[in-house]
């Protein structure tokens, strides 16, 4: 079937896939820590690492218990993410090799993080996503090596693995991609959020965003703060700065970044960037390049 023919056919599944694409486009993960543990059978341990925790059972079997939830039996090849953090109890049923880490969401709509469940479990991750599961083994080998750039490699692999886990969770109908985008909650507010992410360089004001959300200025500002946890102006600045960081990594000039993100001068952009990161764009770029080298 040609592209034209395919586009002419109404397809509910295609719409669902586009929604999942939109979710994954918003989710960008960075690694706070990553490591492995060899646990003999019968061991009870507590895990209370920082950020969004994840665990992958490389070998063995383990029971994961989060307070207030039913115990989760995990076998070799299973993957679980704990988006809201907090301590969990681990009880090994057999000798187990456990790969664990902590993630943070970067450059993402904060409503997405709120809408995630307390536990995101992917049973049979190795079976259903063998390529992505193998990346966890690669992360383990990188963490065990002394090679330069290991952290940067682990960070990029973790971003892919976490996105794959969220995708299969959504595909199985365990969660709603619309909820993660906040459209199910408030489609008008979502329209304003999407506009900010799609074109952060536009001269957005509370008034113009409120028109997109079909609300009065005061009503929009209040709803936005309640949903996102920040004012529209501060949120817009954060999105711009996170976009600027990605552009700096890609080698864009300060002048191009300032222009594309709606700043009237290089100096104005540099001041905003320094307030956000604590350093100038040039120093931030050198540090980022050095970290990858």
Secondary structure, DSSP 8 states (H G I E B T S, - for coil): --HHHHHHS--HHHHHHHHHHHHHHH-EEEEEEEEEEEE-TT-EEEE--SSEEEEEEEESEEEEEETTS--EEEETT-EEEETT---EEEEESS-EEEEEEEEEEES--HHHHHHS-S-EEETTHHHH-HHHHHHHHHHHHHHHS--TTHHHHHHHHHHHHHHHHHHHHHHTTSS-HHHHHTTTT-HHHHHHHHHHHH-TTS---HHHHHHHTTS-HHHHHHHHHHHHSS-HHHHHHHHHHHHHHHHHHTT--HHHHHHHTT-SSHHHHHHHHHHHHSS-HHHHHHHHHHHH-
